[in-house]
Amino acid sequence: MSTENYKFFQNNKCEYFPCHKTNDEENFNCLFCYCPLYMLKDECGGNYIKNHGIKDCSNCLVPHSSGSYERIMAKMKEVIKKGSDF
């Protein structure tokens, strides 16, 4: 028997839930509360802007949307490479 439950988590009791504006709170995924792709800067693939020289992801729903697990895991090799690059 195959399961997909590990790809979705929701904490609707969190004082910040939902942390981004959404029309679909029922499917809002909290698994990647802090996006592991942030460190990829402009290569993250998300919807961000630069706000006074700082990456602002407040309008990005990539880590919280359907399919977010697959999308983020596909880029984790890049995160690991950058994180271990001395």
C-alpha positions, 0 to 999 in steps of 0.5 A: 500500500502506497501513501502520500501523507508525508507530502502534506502537513497543516497546522491551522492552529498556528497563530500565523496560519495561513502565513500567506494570502490564499483562497484555498486554506483547506489545501494550504501546506505547512510542511515547508514552513520556511522554504528550503529554496530561499538560499537559491536566490533568483534560481528558486523558481518562486514568486518573489520580489526584491524589497530594498535589496532583500528577497521578499517571498511574502507573495509566493505560494510555491512551498504551500501549494499542491505539488510543492513536495515534488517541486522542492525535492527536485531542487534539493540537490542544488540546495545541498550543493550550495550549502556544502560549497566552501 
